């Protein structure tokens, strides 16, 4: 190593029960130094890629020396857990797996900072984010259920080169309720190099996570249309239709209903063309109104 190195990159897996705050310490046999900006690895978060800056602005010399002379002949590198930078670190009970340590002028091509899955409304939504990207062609998404083999399901283009955080998502609609699914990302560089993300597992429990009223479909309609709404918990529901001057013309729902997605049909065959409004009241505080148009 020498002073031209700006990042130490690696893949880590915190398989212990405590969150670990990592920083680096160095020695050239005479002087020691430590990075001042740590990276927190949450317990049980799976394998992930991190980069720790070793630029002069992120280095504290602990017992003399200078950045350039220290890095001219590094003899020891330590990866430590500490609240404050030191050469010894804090005593902590934990287990950290480390692989692919690399010293480089720039951080890892793509720094994946999160990867999550949420089941709701009969689909599973994947979300992930990156801190920086270098030559990122995109992400292949693979899935398996139960003990089946991995299956390619989609591709999401990357942002090529970026120094700012980026957010990505994909909605998997080809899933069955109460099945268990596991997903992983395969990040692909422009030159074809691939990196695998941690795996996320989720049970397809489609109980809604929030109250929601959908726009009716079709809209405009003639003579009937469908209204969908979601209940995260069992709730008393009132769903009513009003004309353009606010007069109630239909009481579609007025009862206690279970947590789920619900579908109601509104038949407008006996009403005239025009603008109508449908309003839902559910639970203690949820109330929402949407507009629909009947055209004959």
N, C-alpha and C positions, 0 to 999 in steps of 0.2 A: 504494500500500500504506500501511497504517497499523497502529497497535498492536492493532487489533481482529482482524487476520489471525492465525490460529493454525496453518494448514497450507499448504504448497505441494505440490500434487498434480500428477502427470504420468505419462505412459506412456513407458517407456524400453526400449531394446533394446541389449544389450551384444553387438555382433557381432564384437568382437575376440577375442583369445586369452588375455587376462588378466582376472581378476576385478577389478571396480572398486568402490571404497568411496566412496560419494557423500555430500557434505554441501553446505550452502549458505553463501554469504558475501554480505554486503550492504554498501553504502556510500551515504551521503547527501551525498557530496562533501566531508565534513569528517571523519566518523568511520566506522569499519568494525567489523563484527561477523561472527561465524560460529556456525553450529549445532554443538553438541557431540556429538550422537548420530547417527552415520552410518548409511547403509543400503547393504548389500553387494549388488551385482548380479553374479551369476555369469556367466562367459563362455559364450556360446552358449545362454543360458537363454530366448531369445525375448522377444517383447514382453510386458511386464507393467506393472501399475499400482502406483505407490508413492506414499506421502505422507511428507513430511519436516516434522516439527514445528518451528514458528518461535515457539513460546510462550516467554515470558521465562525459564522454567526451563531451556530448551534453547539459550539464546543466551549467547555470551561476547563482550563488547565488547573489541576488540583494542587500541584506542588512545583510550580516553576515551569520553565521552558516556554516555547512558543508553538503556535499551530504548525508552522512550516517545518520546524526542526523535529517536533514530535512525530509528525507523519512521514518523515523521511525514512524512518526505520522502525516500523511497528513490529514488536515481537509478540504481543498478546492482545487479543480482543475478547472482551467479556460481554455477555448479554445478561443484564441484571434486572431485577425487580426492585424498584425503589420509588418512594414518594418524592424524594429529593435526590438529585444526582450525586453519586459517590462512586468510589472505585470498588467498594465491597458490596453495596446493595443491602436491601432489607432481608431479614430472615422471613421466609414465607413457605408454607406447606403447599406444594402444587406440583403439577406435572405439565411440562411444556415440550412438545415435539417440534423439532426444527429441521428444515430441509432446504436445499438449494440456496445456500448463502452466496451472494454475489456482491462484489464491490464494483461500482459503476459510476460513470459521469452523470447519469440520469436515473430516475426511479424506474421500477418495473413498467413495461409498456402500458399495462392497464391495471390500475389499482381498484379492485372490486371492494367496495366498503360495506355493502349489505346485499342480502338475497333472501326474500321472504315469500310465503305463499298464504293466500287467504281464500277460504271456501265460502261462497255466498251466491244466492240466486241461481242455483243450478250450474255454476261454473267455478273454476279455480283460477284466481288471478295471481300471477307471479309479478313481483316487483324487485328490481335490483338497481343499484347505483354505483357509479365510479367516481373516484376523486380526480384522477387524471387519465388521459389516454394518449398513446403513441402508436400510430400505424394500426389502429384497431379496425379490422375489416367488419367484425360483427360477432354475434353470439348464436351458436346452435343450441337449441333447447332439446333435451332428451328426458324421457319419462319412463318409469316402469311401475307396474302395480303388482301387489303381492310379491311373488318370487319370479316374475317374468323377466325376460331380457330387456335391456335398455332399448328404447325406440325413439328415433328422431321424430319430432313433431312440428318444429318450426324453426325459422331463422329470423333474427332481428338485427338489422344493420347497425354498426357502431358509428361513432362520431369521428373516426379517423384520428385526428390529433386535437387534443383539448387539454387545457390547464385548469379548467373549472369543472365542478361537479356536474354529472349528467344522470338523468333518471330514465329508466327503461321499464316497460311492462309488457306482459303478454297474457291474454285470456284464453284458457283452455276450456273449450265447451264440450269436448268429447270425453266426458267423465260421467260416472254413475254414483248416485248417492250412497254413502256409507262405505265406499271402497277406499282403500288406503293407497296413496300415490307418493312416489318419490321423484324429485326433479333435480337436474343438474344443468349447469351452463358449460358450454365449451367455447371459450373465447378464442377467436382466430385472428392472428396478425395478418397484415397484407402479404407477408412473405410465406404464409401458410403455417407458421408456428402456432401450436395450440396450448391452452392452459385450462385445466378443469377447476370449476368452482367447488365449494362444499356442496353437499347434498341437503335438500330440504324435504322433509316428509310431512304429509298432511292427510287427515281423514276427511273425506268429502261429506261433511255435515253441512247441509245447505240451510240451516236455520239462519234467517237474516240477522245481520249484526246491527241494523238500525231501522227505524221507521222510514218508509219510502213510498211515494206515490208516483207512478209512471204516467207519462203522457199517453192518452188513449190512442188506440190504433184500430183501424185506420182513422186518419183525421186530415181533411174533412171526411165525413162518412155518410152513407145512405144504404139501408135505413138503420143499421146497427153498428156498434163499435165495442171494443173490449177495453176495460179499465183494470190495471194491475196495481197491487199495493203489497207491501211487505210489513210484517209484524215481528220484531225481535223477541217479544214475550207475549203471552196470552193477554188480550186487551179487549175492552168493549169498543166496538167500531160503529161509527155512524158515517154513511156515505150517501150524499144527497146531490141531486141535480137541480140547478136553477136556470131560469131564462135570463135574457139580457137585462131585464129590469129588476132582477133579484127575487122573483117569485119562485117558490119551490114547485118543481114539476114531477119529481120522482124521488122516492126514498128507497135506495137500492139495498142498503145494509143497515141494520139496527139491532146488533146482537153481540154477545161475547164470542170471540174467535181465537183459535190457537195460534201460537207463533209459527209462521210459515209465509210463503208467498200465496196470495189470493188473487183470483180472477173473477171479474163480474162483467156480465154482458148488459149493455144498455140498448134497448130497442127504441129507436126514435120514429117508428112508423106512424104513430098517432100525433106527432108534433110537427109544427111547421118549420121551414128552413130558417136558419139563423144561428146566432152565437149562443152557446150554453156554457155553463160553468158547473164543474163538479167539485165538491168539497168533502174532505175526509177529516174526521176527528177520531183520534185513537189515543189510548193511554191517558196520562195526566196532562201532557202539554203539546202533543203533536197535532197540528192543524195545517192543512195545505189545500190550496185551490188551484185548479188548472182550467184552461179554456179549451172548448172543442166546438167544431162547426158542423152543423147538419145541412147538407145540400141536397135538394130534391129536384 
